[in-house]
Structures are given as C-alpha cells and as structure tokens.
C-alpha cells in the first residue's frame, strides 16, 4: 500500500513537472514571445496585446485605454506619427525620422500621460496637435499597463484617424502558472481558435481516435507478441526471416509504408472504402486499423524476440523441459508470464497513442480524431490546443505507467512485497 | 554484416559531398514538371522540374546533417548530465533525475512536435527538437553505466593507487562509455532521420533544403501514387532505408561486441 502511495506521489509530481515544462516552453518567452506566436507574424500591436491578454499575461485588459487622434491636414503621408513602446517608455517621432520625444510611463496615471503626450507632440518639429484622452474609468490607472500590453510594438498614427492603445496589468509568470494550474485541474483547458472549449473537443475527438486505435493496438500487440515469441523461442529459419524482415520494414519510413499500404488496400485491391468521414462510420475505421497492424508491430516484435532469446535458457525453463513439459506449455505458461512486466512497461509507452491515434494515420485516412486536432492546432499555432493535447497525452502516459507497475506487481509476486 | 554497414555508411558519406547546387537542383523550373523517367532524368522530375534522383542524392547531405547534429546535441547533453549525475551523485543526481522525469513524462513524439513548432521548423528546428527530446535516454543509460563503473574493482584499484577524479574519469570511465555512446549516437541519428520525414509530412519540417521527408511529403501532396509515378516516393524511401538499416546494423554489432566483452572485464552485472 505504501509502495502504491509512493508511486502515486511520483506520478503526480511528474505530471506537475510536465505541466511546468510545457508552461515554460509554450507560455513564457523562453523560446520566443508566445503572444507573437499566438497572434501570428503579421498581427498589429493591438492584436498582439489581445493575444497577451488571452494567454493570461495581462489582466484587466482594455482594448481602448488611451485614445489618440492627430489633428491637422487630412492624411498626408509625412504627417504620420510613429509611436514606439520600449523599455517602459513611449517614444513619439515623425514617421521614419530620427529624434522625437520620449514620454516615461511608469506608475503615472494615464490621464497625466495623455497630457504629456499632447505636449510632446507640440514640441516636435514641426509641432503636431495630438488629442490624447484616457478612457472613462481608467484616468487614474498606472501607465505602465500600456507598456505591459505594447512592449516592443510600433504603431503608426495617421492624421485625422483615431487610434486606441490597449492597457493591461501584467501578471507575473509564477502567478500565471498557478492560475493555469488551477484552471487545468478544474478541467478548463481554455478555448481553441474557433472558440470551442479545448477540453470538450479533446474528449469528442478522443472517442474517434479510440474507436480505431484500441482494436488496432490490441491486434498489433498480439501480432508482435505472437511473432516475437515464435521467432525467439523456435529460432532457426523462422527467426532469421522475421529478424531480417522486421529490420527491413523498420528501416522504411512509416510515412512511406503507410502511403503504399493505403494505396494497396483501397485502390489497388479495393478491400476497404476511402471516403470523407461520415455515416456509416464503422467501415471507415477498418482502414486505420489495418494500416496500424501492418506498420506498427515490427519494432515491438524485435523487442519481444530479444526478450525471449534472453530468457530462453533460464534455469526454470530447463528444469521444466527436463520434466517433460511440452514446448508450447513451457513457452506460454512458464516463459510468457515472466516477460509480462517488461511487456506492460513497454506497452505503457504506447498508451498515449491509443487516444491520439497516430498523428500520421488520421491525416492519411481523413479522420477527425485527436491527432488531427493536434496537427491542425500546430498548423494554426494554436497554443491552447497544443498545450491541452500534450498535457492529456502526458497524463495518460503517466497513468499508464502507474497501471503497468501495478499490473507487473499483480503478475510478479516478487514485486508485490519489498525484499524481506 | 558489420563490414557491409560500414561500407554503406561510407557510400553515404561520399554522397553527402555532392555540392548543394548540383545539376541546377536549386533552380526550380529549369525542366519540364513531372517528366517520366528518361535518359536525362533517370527517375523523372518533380512538380517544378527538378531531377528526382538528384534530389534523393542531395537529400543525403541534409539527412546526415540533421542526424549528426541531433545525435550530437542528444549525446552532449545526455552524456554530460548522465556523467554528472552518476559520478557526483547526491544533489546533482537528484536534480538530473528530476529533469529526466519531467521531460520523459511528455510522450516523445508530442514533445518533438511542440519543440519543432517552437523552433519554427527548418533544419535547426528539427535537429534541436530531436536532440532535446532524445538526451533523456542517453542520460539515463550513461548514469546507470557510470554508477556501475564507479563500484567496479578496477576503479577501486586505480583509486587506491591515488588516481585523482579527472584522471579516473578520463582513463577508466570514458573509454568504457564509448561503445554505449556510439550505440546511442546511432539510434538518435536514426530517430532524427525518421523524425524529419514525419515532421515534413505534418508540415513543420524543412522548407527549402533537399530532403527525403520533403520528397515523401510532396509525393503525398501531389498524389504521386495515384498518378502512376512512384519514383519519388520509392527513391526517397530507399535512400532513407539504406541509411537507417546501416546505422541499425552497425549499432547492433557494437552492442553485441560490448555485451561479449562485458563478461571479461571484471564488471559483473
């Protein structure tokens, strides 16, 4: 029992660590500004600020905190003002020109900054008339909220047009992490780009992935285990053939193998249907199952074969053989049970892909499963989908490892009680 | 078998010397698109008229670069941390173990996707992602081996003769780690070459460099099989399979040699 509790504690700690790792990678600027990624390469400063707010880096976010309007002759190119936000200050200059004026932000109230901006514009050469006004209710808000929302941005202010600057209170990374952790623990993984809750979408699509992945996983495991056992136990020509075959098949890229098998099964042989996802759905699941079983077992087979070869000469098997047990009984009743803990541990590594299917398979077979959702999220730089999906996979992975450990203890009494 | 593997690897190394702009491969549109095999283009041309065979040959260099760099990163990080954890023990050991637990809690393919996405694809993105995912396994194995070696009789003898920490490490530990590291190097190499294909297929691989992954992804995107021109898929797959099989065979032989020697060097498991 205490062993179980300790394993459970380790699992929880590893899950927290995985979440922290993902948070650091995806939501802090360790590997590039996440808001820029979220908003896209061509996004304006306002969109980047909105992305920061969406990611939780800003709270009390206001899209229009400070409204600016450059008065004067209508829309003349040289009349445009350039606003740069950098190092906690707002720099004002004629577009493309050197020099200009800098207005410090800091803790000053927004209303004061608005007045300072108007003064700074008047002091430019030539002087500009800049109307600046803080939004109602935000006059006393500290101006560094502008810096938090806009840091590193450049905005252009044409004559006669109104431009609004966003404002938000920065949230320190540790507090953001705790926020996110609380949300994730309560099952809220945020929303994807289409505004759908990621958690619900993961469940819905997970069902599709599971529908083909579970049978495929079981079948592929049986094939790998059966062939591995046969090859390792019998040896001889069967073993040599399977060893060479599996090495050859393993060397071929899974993508190529899937492409060829898919073509063979659907078009050349006409065995399986190939059409967009829709009712009746059952026949559509056969293709990914078949592809999985054809492509997946070869690596596992080599592992199981090596395991069997390793144990073939074990003393208890020799003793059994000396007492006249049949080879089949020796292999199935005396060799196999000893392999199971290792097999379980290996299978636990594959469990996330039960739900994620194969990322490749879903693309190839046009299935709206979890893998496709993730790949789609990747293409759209959807951080929430990536984070939610990876987190789900990590959780499943850890739970599977826990289950494999417990399963191993069930089949192997030596693991059940600590050494006496 | 080992000789065959080494010979094959040598051929690949030679092919990698082909200059990047060979035969106008970097000038798309110089020939007819999707030309069938002919004396001029033995395996036909691709969608922008580049020679397919030439593309596969030029892909060797990309594959070797991605593989070498990925394996280099994984080995450097993994061996350094594993050595630190195994040799120093204590707090170092616990810190490295914690890091490996965190990284290995995320399934490697997904972590690979996330990292490749964050690094923005490209050669650098692919090899960094693979390297940063694969160091965990290397570090675990190196740590275990170093701990085993630390307790070995010959190391005790060397220590009794007054050997200092660095000398012990250099003369007695590192040579024993070499075969293990060689095997891991080959395996990460294979993983990187395979990962490049998967990432290219999912749309976050290399963009411009000639690569087998790109060729396979294009073969799918342009429905090569449906249009009755399997050459591109076939060549890219064969070139890659040869490299992967050679590396596998070589790693297997090194591993077997290690196991065989393991009985004679006083290191009871």
Interface residues (C-beta under 8 A of the other chain):
Chain A: X10 X13 X14 X15 X17 X18 X20 X21 X22 X25 X26 X31 X32 X37 X247 X248 X250 X251 X252 X253 X254 X255 X256 X259 X260 X263 X267 X349 X352 X353 X356 X359 X360 X363 X364 X374 X375 X378 X379 X381 X386 X389 X390 X393 X394 X397 X398
Chain B: X98 X101 X102 X103 X105 X106 X107 X109 X110 X111 X113 X114 X115 X117 X118 X119 X120 X194 X197 X198 X201 X202 X203 X204 X212 X213 X216 X217 X219 X220 X225 X226 X233 X236 X237 X240 X241 X242 X244 X245 X248 X249
